């Protein structure tokens, strides 16, 4: 009888804790969440924003209180507007509280006065838009600080949106392995709608290669990687100036070159 009771309790816990969505399951797992916020820089404010953002990122006590860490920022011109993107790791209980926690930080209030909300952010009562987080790969194990951090941008073709989302709900194991071998860590994809276009951004960190570690000498031999790109590339519409599919975003504070 006791064994049956324990089994029933375990099943009920699983039902109440986890949903069918891999995304929801991760949110319920208690692991660290990853956030990217977006806002439109007001005309003439970009220089001041580039000064204030690094200062806000150094307010360690306020950030810890808000459960925010590892903050970095990027700029990208979309149509005629200059967008500001802020990435951070979040340890709060509710993922959807991340933008509110960010906006309450005193150093962010001055920052927020220099930007305008996107229509969706305004509808939600926020200045910053918390973008859709559609993919996460932990990748290579990090010891200490990352060797680099960078973010890139592209677009998703509207007619290919469903296909692209489905691919990233079940990222192939070979792709996860490839990213780990290449030293990519903490990789996230975020999506934002601007007018009729679907913009996609990724943030990642890189890990310094261990001495004597194996590297991929010839990517042509990695058929899994090539076939993955054969599926994903037709879903994307590169931005002007992109190197292939992706365009490097400008990092606020300092510039990072794309990791090879």
Secondary structure as GFF3:
##gff-version 3
##sequence-region A 1 260
A	DSSP	alpha_helix	2	17	.	.	.	ID=ss1
A	DSSP	alpha_helix	22	28	.	.	.	ID=ss2
A	DSSP	beta_strand	33	41	.	.	.	ID=ss3
A	DSSP	alpha_helix	46	57	.	.	.	ID=ss4
A	DSSP	alpha_helix	60	65	.	.	.	ID=ss5
A	DSSP	beta_strand	68	78	.	.	.	ID=ss6
A	DSSP	beta_strand	81	90	.	.	.	ID=ss7
A	DSSP	three_ten_helix	95	97	.	.	.	ID=ss8
A	DSSP	alpha_helix	98	103	.	.	.	ID=ss9
A	DSSP	alpha_helix	106	112	.	.	.	ID=ss10
A	DSSP	beta_strand	115	116	.	.	.	ID=ss11
A	DSSP	alpha_helix	119	123	.	.	.	ID=ss12
A	DSSP	beta_strand	129	130	.	.	.	ID=ss13
A	DSSP	beta_strand	132	139	.	.	.	ID=ss14
A	DSSP	beta_strand	148	156	.	.	.	ID=ss15
A	DSSP	three_ten_helix	158	160	.	.	.	ID=ss16
A	DSSP	alpha_helix	161	169	.	.	.	ID=ss17
A	DSSP	alpha_helix	173	182	.	.	.	ID=ss18
A	DSSP	beta_strand	184	194	.	.	.	ID=ss19
A	DSSP	beta_strand	197	206	.	.	.	ID=ss20
A	DSSP	three_ten_helix	219	221	.	.	.	ID=ss21
A	DSSP	alpha_helix	223	232	.	.	.	ID=ss22
A	DSSP	three_ten_helix	233	235	.	.	.	ID=ss23
A	DSSP	beta_strand	247	248	.	.	.	ID=ss24
A	DSSP	beta_strand	250	251	.	.	.	ID=ss25
###
